Amino acid sequence: MFVINELSNEYSMTSVARKTNLSIDTIKRIFDNVSYSSPTNLPKIISIDEFKGNSGGSKYHCAIVDPVNHKILDIIKDRKEHILIDYFRKIKNRDSVTHFICDMWQPYIDLAKTYFKNAVIVIDKFHYIRQVIWAVEAVRKRIQRELSIKLRKYFKRSKKLILKRYGLLDTDSKLALQVMFSYNSELAIAHTLKEKLLSIIDASPSSNEARVLFSLMSMTMMNILSVSM
């Protein structure tokens, strides 16, 4: 029981083995004796995301999370669509789920539309912020390849200046960023887009307000692009 309690506190098997002076294989055998059944009901708000694993021959596992109470509800052995379908078909209160939070992977969205018809599908902002950062990085890397070796090293060392929020930079860093922009206007435009998109996210508007802000930003950027061309 002591071993099981230690494992329930999210300690690793290795640390529990050291603490109890038992082998890891013994800890695993004790853990295998713990019975567990998947939930048949879910809270109103759920979140799903995959993580890399190495058990059962699967490359990815899925975590079902209660984001309101910060609680892991279940771990699904694989993220393959037929396995997820088989799992969620057994949930009795699917119509009571009001929000389904996931990333932009299409099978998750299709799953939510099919089995959680009353739920609003919410894309976790971490995932689309990451897309914004990747887009800015792609512009920087492309421009960097066209520069001299000296400038290439400078751009690579200074990439944090581009990715960090402009308002958090000190005066010297802002000046260094302007030097980078002087070599290529595309980088300045990419940086401006990033800042505007993140400012919309920071404002936490409703979806309708966000669409208006996004449309205004798009029109502004179209004007900037037409001038720069």
Secondary structure, DSSP 8 states (H G I E B T S, - for coil): -HHHHHHHTT--HHHHHHHHT--HHHHHHHHHT------S---SEEEEEEEE--STT-SEEEEEEETTTTEEEEEES---HHHHHHHHTT-TTGGG--EEEE-S-HHHHHHHHHH-TTSEEEE-HHHHHHHHHHHHHHHHHHHHHTS-HHHHHHHHHTHHHHHS-GGGS-HHHHHHHHHHHHH-HHHHHHHHHHHHHHHHHHH---HHHHHHHHHHHHHHHHHHHHHH-
